[in-house]
């Protein structure tokens, strides 16, 4: 995992005051954890099914659990979904059921967060 300093803001002074260091994954960090990522997807799906398989909320694409990721030959990280949510369209249903999968990833050393995707 790479530690990368990122800045955000409009002017030079604002960017200087808004620096933070983030941990960004690389391919070599995630490849050994593919079985963990697959299991997190299954846990998410099973949680949704146990909640009644209800599809509620706005239809969104690109929902998932994301990490900061540096692709090969790139300098700065971008977010990337490592666990997708293609089994339900509604963002409310996806949000209500993502907790156990996110906890599973954290227990296995993957620092992810929920991504609500975009309205379709």
C-alpha positions as CSV (number, residue, x, y, z in Angstrom):
1,X,0.0,0.0,0.0
2,X,1.3,3.5,-0.9
3,X,1.1,6.5,1.3
4,X,0.2,9.4,-1.0
5,X,-0.1,13.1,-0.1
6,X,-3.1,14.7,-1.7
7,X,-4.2,18.3,-1.7
8,X,-7.5,19.9,-2.5
9,X,-8.8,23.4,-2.8
10,X,-8.7,26.3,-5.2
11,X,-5.6,28.4,-4.7
12,X,-2.1,27.5,-3.7
13,X,-2.5,28.6,-0.1
14,X,-5.8,26.7,0.3
15,X,-4.3,23.6,-1.1
16,X,-1.3,23.9,1.2
17,X,-3.6,24.1,4.2
18,X,-5.7,21.1,3.0
19,X,-3.1,18.4,2.6
20,X,-3.6,14.9,3.9
21,X,-1.9,11.6,3.5
22,X,-4.0,8.6,2.4
23,X,-3.4,4.9,1.9
24,X,-3.9,3.9,-1.6
25,X,-4.0,0.3,-2.8
26,X,-2.1,-1.1,-5.8
27,X,-2.8,-4.2,-7.9
28,X,-0.2,-6.2,-5.9
29,X,-2.0,-5.3,-2.6
30,X,-5.5,-6.5,-3.8
31,X,-4.6,-9.6,-5.9
32,X,-3.9,-11.8,-2.9
33,X,-7.2,-10.7,-1.3
34,X,-9.5,-11.6,-4.2
35,X,-11.2,-14.4,-2.2
36,X,-11.9,-11.9,0.7
37,X,-13.4,-9.5,-1.8
38,X,-15.6,-12.2,-3.3
39,X,-16.7,-13.3,0.2
40,X,-17.6,-9.7,1.0
41,X,-19.8,-9.6,-2.0
42,X,-21.6,-12.8,-1.0
43,X,-22.1,-11.5,2.6
44,X,-23.6,-8.3,1.2
45,X,-26.0,-10.3,-1.1
46,X,-26.9,-12.7,1.8
47,X,-27.7,-9.7,4.1
48,X,-29.9,-8.1,1.4
49,X,-31.7,-11.5,1.0
50,X,-32.2,-11.9,4.7
51,X,-33.7,-8.4,4.8
52,X,-36.4,-9.5,2.4
53,X,-34.8,-8.7,-1.0
54,X,-36.6,-5.4,-1.1
55,X,-35.6,-3.0,-3.9
56,X,-36.1,0.5,-2.5
57,X,-34.6,3.8,-3.3
58,X,-33.4,5.5,-6.5
59,X,-32.1,3.4,-9.3
60,X,-28.3,3.8,-9.1
61,X,-25.4,2.3,-11.1
62,X,-21.9,1.9,-9.7
63,X,-22.8,1.2,-6.1
64,X,-20.2,-0.8,-4.2
65,X,-17.5,-0.8,-1.6
66,X,-14.6,1.3,-2.7
67,X,-11.0,2.0,-1.9
68,X,-8.4,4.5,-3.0
69,X,-6.5,2.8,-5.8
70,X,-3.4,3.7,-7.8
71,X,-3.4,2.0,-11.2
72,X,-0.1,1.0,-12.9
73,X,1.7,4.0,-14.4
74,X,-0.5,6.4,-12.5
75,X,0.8,8.9,-10.0
76,X,-2.4,9.8,-8.1
77,X,-5.1,7.6,-6.7
78,X,-8.7,7.4,-7.8
79,X,-11.5,5.5,-6.1
80,X,-12.3,2.0,-7.3
81,X,-15.1,-0.3,-6.4
82,X,-13.6,-3.6,-5.1
83,X,-17.0,-5.1,-4.3
84,X,-19.9,-4.3,-6.6
85,X,-23.6,-4.3,-5.9
86,X,-25.4,-5.4,-9.1
87,X,-28.0,-7.5,-7.4
88,X,-30.3,-4.6,-6.4
89,X,-31.0,-1.3,-8.2
90,X,-32.2,0.8,-5.3
91,X,-29.6,2.8,-3.4
92,X,-31.5,2.7,-0.1
93,X,-31.7,-1.1,-0.1
94,X,-28.0,-1.4,-0.9
95,X,-27.1,1.0,1.9
96,X,-29.2,-0.8,4.4
97,X,-27.5,-4.1,3.7
98,X,-23.8,-3.1,3.2
99,X,-22.7,-3.0,6.8
100,X,-21.7,-6.7,7.4
101,X,-19.7,-6.8,4.2
102,X,-17.9,-3.6,5.1
103,X,-17.1,-5.0,8.6
104,X,-15.8,-8.2,7.0
105,X,-13.4,-6.2,4.8
106,X,-12.2,-4.2,7.8
107,X,-11.6,-7.3,9.8
108,X,-9.5,-8.6,7.0
109,X,-7.3,-5.5,6.7
110,X,-9.1,-3.7,3.7
111,X,-9.9,-0.1,4.4
112,X,-13.0,0.4,2.3
113,X,-16.1,2.6,2.3
114,X,-19.6,2.6,0.8
115,X,-20.1,4.2,-2.6
116,X,-23.7,5.1,-3.4
117,X,-23.0,5.2,-7.2
118,X,-24.8,7.6,-9.5
119,X,-28.5,8.0,-10.3
120,X,-29.4,6.2,-13.5
